[in-house]
Amino acid sequence: MSLNINDLNPETLQKLGLVQEHKTINRKPRSQTFTKEHVRSHALKVLAVIAGLSQNERERILQHAIKINGV
């Protein structure tokens, strides 16, 4: 016979030191509203704007954009 962690009450979980494990097991899955496909799409749009520049120029501009974004 095995005992499920969800069958234990909060007091027992505390005494056994299983509170963190209980939270981890019962965690809600993440829901992404900004999907990986959205990221790819926007990245391509940004690169299309600076496509005419050399690689060094693109790198310099993107580094500057990252710096500005961090403010």
PyMOL commands that place a pseudoatom at each C-alpha (Angstrom):
pseudoatom trace, name=CA, resn=MET, resi=1, chain=A, elem=C, hetatm=0, pos=[0.000, 0.000, 0.000]
pseudoatom trace, name=CA, resn=SER, resi=2, chain=A, elem=C, hetatm=0, pos=[1.388, 3.363, -0.975]
pseudoatom trace, name=CA, resn=LEU, resi=3, chain=A, elem=C, hetatm=0, pos=[0.396, 6.755, 0.343]
pseudoatom trace, name=CA, resn=ASN, resi=4, chain=A, elem=C, hetatm=0, pos=[-0.230, 9.677, -2.000]
pseudoatom trace, name=CA, resn=ILE, resi=5, chain=A, elem=C, hetatm=0, pos=[1.246, 13.015, -0.928]
pseudoatom trace, name=CA, resn=ASN, resi=6, chain=A, elem=C, hetatm=0, pos=[-2.088, 14.680, -1.775]
pseudoatom trace, name=CA, resn=ASP, resi=7, chain=A, elem=C, hetatm=0, pos=[-3.814, 12.551, 0.883]
pseudoatom trace, name=CA, resn=LEU, resi=8, chain=A, elem=C, hetatm=0, pos=[-1.822, 14.213, 3.692]
pseudoatom trace, name=CA, resn=ASN, resi=9, chain=A, elem=C, hetatm=0, pos=[-3.149, 17.239, 5.531]
pseudoatom trace, name=CA, resn=PRO, resi=10, chain=A, elem=C, hetatm=0, pos=[-1.059, 20.442, 5.797]
pseudoatom trace, name=CA, resn=GLU, resi=11, chain=A, elem=C, hetatm=0, pos=[-0.015, 19.719, 9.389]
pseudoatom trace, name=CA, resn=THR, resi=12, chain=A, elem=C, hetatm=0, pos=[1.343, 16.279, 8.481]
pseudoatom trace, name=CA, resn=LEU, resi=13, chain=A, elem=C, hetatm=0, pos=[3.130, 17.689, 5.452]
pseudoatom trace, name=CA, resn=GLN, resi=14, chain=A, elem=C, hetatm=0, pos=[4.783, 20.281, 7.707]
pseudoatom trace, name=CA, resn=LYS, resi=15, chain=A, elem=C, hetatm=0, pos=[5.900, 17.654, 10.232]
pseudoatom trace, name=CA, resn=LEU, resi=16, chain=A, elem=C, hetatm=0, pos=[7.346, 15.434, 7.499]
pseudoatom trace, name=CA, resn=GLY, resi=17, chain=A, elem=C, hetatm=0, pos=[9.042, 18.356, 5.755]
pseudoatom trace, name=CA, resn=LEU, resi=18, chain=A, elem=C, hetatm=0, pos=[7.168, 17.711, 2.513]
pseudoatom trace, name=CA, resn=VAL, resi=19, chain=A, elem=C, hetatm=0, pos=[5.527, 21.109, 2.027]
pseudoatom trace, name=CA, resn=GLN, resi=20, chain=A, elem=C, hetatm=0, pos=[7.854, 22.138, -0.816]
pseudoatom trace, name=CA, resn=GLU, resi=21, chain=A, elem=C, hetatm=0, pos=[7.467, 18.782, -2.579]
pseudoatom trace, name=CA, resn=HIS, resi=22, chain=A, elem=C, hetatm=0, pos=[3.676, 19.075, -2.298]
pseudoatom trace, name=CA, resn=LYS, resi=23, chain=A, elem=C, hetatm=0, pos=[3.770, 22.555, -3.861]
pseudoatom trace, name=CA, resn=THR, resi=24, chain=A, elem=C, hetatm=0, pos=[6.031, 21.321, -6.667]
pseudoatom trace, name=CA, resn=ILE, resi=25, chain=A, elem=C, hetatm=0, pos=[3.805, 18.355, -7.490]
pseudoatom trace, name=CA, resn=ASN, resi=26, chain=A, elem=C, hetatm=0, pos=[0.600, 20.419, -7.474]
pseudoatom trace, name=CA, resn=ARG, resi=27, chain=A, elem=C, hetatm=0, pos=[2.011, 23.378, -9.410]
pseudoatom trace, name=CA, resn=LYS, resi=28, chain=A, elem=C, hetatm=0, pos=[-0.135, 24.729, -12.251]
pseudoatom trace, name=CA, resn=PRO, resi=29, chain=A, elem=C, hetatm=0, pos=[1.442, 24.394, -15.686]
pseudoatom trace, name=CA, resn=ARG, resi=30, chain=A, elem=C, hetatm=0, pos=[2.757, 27.602, -17.200]
pseudoatom trace, name=CA, resn=SER, resi=31, chain=A, elem=C, hetatm=0, pos=[0.612, 29.276, -19.771]
pseudoatom trace, name=CA, resn=GLN, resi=32, chain=A, elem=C, hetatm=0, pos=[2.460, 31.283, -22.391]
pseudoatom trace, name=CA, resn=THR, resi=33, chain=A, elem=C, hetatm=0, pos=[0.602, 34.050, -24.179]
pseudoatom trace, name=CA, resn=PHE, resi=34, chain=A, elem=C, hetatm=0, pos=[3.697, 35.107, -26.112]
pseudoatom trace, name=CA, resn=THR, resi=35, chain=A, elem=C, hetatm=0, pos=[4.557, 31.845, -27.859]
pseudoatom trace, name=CA, resn=LYS, resi=36, chain=A, elem=C, hetatm=0, pos=[7.828, 30.730, -29.373]
pseudoatom trace, name=CA, resn=GLU, resi=37, chain=A, elem=C, hetatm=0, pos=[6.293, 31.307, -32.808]
pseudoatom trace, name=CA, resn=HIS, resi=38, chain=A, elem=C, hetatm=0, pos=[5.531, 34.937, -31.879]
pseudoatom trace, name=CA, resn=VAL, resi=39, chain=A, elem=C, hetatm=0, pos=[9.156, 35.405, -30.806]
pseudoatom trace, name=CA, resn=ARG, resi=40, chain=A, elem=C, hetatm=0, pos=[10.444, 33.970, -34.083]
pseudoatom trace, name=CA, resn=SER, resi=41, chain=A, elem=C, hetatm=0, pos=[8.072, 36.117, -36.120]
pseudoatom trace, name=CA, resn=HIS, resi=42, chain=A, elem=C, hetatm=0, pos=[9.028, 39.349, -34.379]
pseudoatom trace, name=CA, resn=ALA, resi=43, chain=A, elem=C, hetatm=0, pos=[12.742, 38.509, -34.521]
pseudoatom trace, name=CA, resn=LEU, resi=44, chain=A, elem=C, hetatm=0, pos=[12.529, 38.075, -38.289]
pseudoatom trace, name=CA, resn=LYS, resi=45, chain=A, elem=C, hetatm=0, pos=[10.685, 41.392, -38.623]
pseudoatom trace, name=CA, resn=VAL, resi=46, chain=A, elem=C, hetatm=0, pos=[13.399, 43.185, -36.652]
pseudoatom trace, name=CA, resn=LEU, resi=47, chain=A, elem=C, hetatm=0, pos=[16.185, 41.589, -38.680]
pseudoatom trace, name=CA, resn=ALA, resi=48, chain=A, elem=C, hetatm=0, pos=[14.421, 42.477, -41.929]
pseudoatom trace, name=CA, resn=VAL, resi=49, chain=A, elem=C, hetatm=0, pos=[14.621, 46.171, -40.996]
pseudoatom trace, name=CA, resn=ILE, resi=50, chain=A, elem=C, hetatm=0, pos=[18.405, 46.042, -40.559]
pseudoatom trace, name=CA, resn=ALA, resi=51, chain=A, elem=C, hetatm=0, pos=[19.122, 43.458, -43.282]
pseudoatom trace, name=CA, resn=GLY, resi=52, chain=A, elem=C, hetatm=0, pos=[20.967, 45.979, -45.468]
pseudoatom trace, name=CA, resn=LEU, resi=53, chain=A, elem=C, hetatm=0, pos=[23.642, 46.610, -42.852]
pseudoatom trace, name=CA, resn=SER, resi=54, chain=A, elem=C, hetatm=0, pos=[26.883, 44.688, -42.371]
pseudoatom trace, name=CA, resn=GLN, resi=55, chain=A, elem=C, hetatm=0, pos=[27.139, 42.111, -39.603]
pseudoatom trace, name=CA, resn=ASN, resi=56, chain=A, elem=C, hetatm=0, pos=[29.245, 44.478, -37.461]
pseudoatom trace, name=CA, resn=GLU, resi=57, chain=A, elem=C, hetatm=0, pos=[26.744, 47.294, -37.925]
pseudoatom trace, name=CA, resn=ARG, resi=58, chain=A, elem=C, hetatm=0, pos=[23.826, 44.986, -37.055]
pseudoatom trace, name=CA, resn=GLU, resi=59, chain=A, elem=C, hetatm=0, pos=[25.620, 43.774, -33.945]
pseudoatom trace, name=CA, resn=ARG, resi=60, chain=A, elem=C, hetatm=0, pos=[26.381, 47.341, -32.841]
pseudoatom trace, name=CA, resn=ILE, resi=61, chain=A, elem=C, hetatm=0, pos=[22.772, 48.452, -33.371]
pseudoatom trace, name=CA, resn=LEU, resi=62, chain=A, elem=C, hetatm=0, pos=[21.312, 45.424, -31.596]
pseudoatom trace, name=CA, resn=GLN, resi=63, chain=A, elem=C, hetatm=0, pos=[23.696, 45.855, -28.640]
pseudoatom trace, name=CA, resn=HIS, resi=64, chain=A, elem=C, hetatm=0, pos=[22.621, 49.491, -28.394]
pseudoatom trace, name=CA, resn=ALA, resi=65, chain=A, elem=C, hetatm=0, pos=[18.960, 48.431, -28.521]
pseudoatom trace, name=CA, resn=ILE, resi=66, chain=A, elem=C, hetatm=0, pos=[19.561, 45.969, -25.676]
pseudoatom trace, name=CA, resn=LYS, resi=67, chain=A, elem=C, hetatm=0, pos=[21.231, 48.741, -23.655]
pseudoatom trace, name=CA, resn=ILE, resi=68, chain=A, elem=C, hetatm=0, pos=[18.307, 51.127, -24.257]
pseudoatom trace, name=CA, resn=ASN, resi=69, chain=A, elem=C, hetatm=0, pos=[15.798, 48.405, -23.426]
pseudoatom trace, name=CA, resn=GLY, resi=70, chain=A, elem=C, hetatm=0, pos=[17.502, 47.815, -20.062]
pseudoatom trace, name=CA, resn=VAL, resi=71, chain=A, elem=C, hetatm=0, pos=[16.824, 51.358, -18.842]
for i in range(1, 71): cmd.bond("trace and resi %d" % i, "trace and resi %d" % (i + 1))
show_as sticks, trace
zoom trace
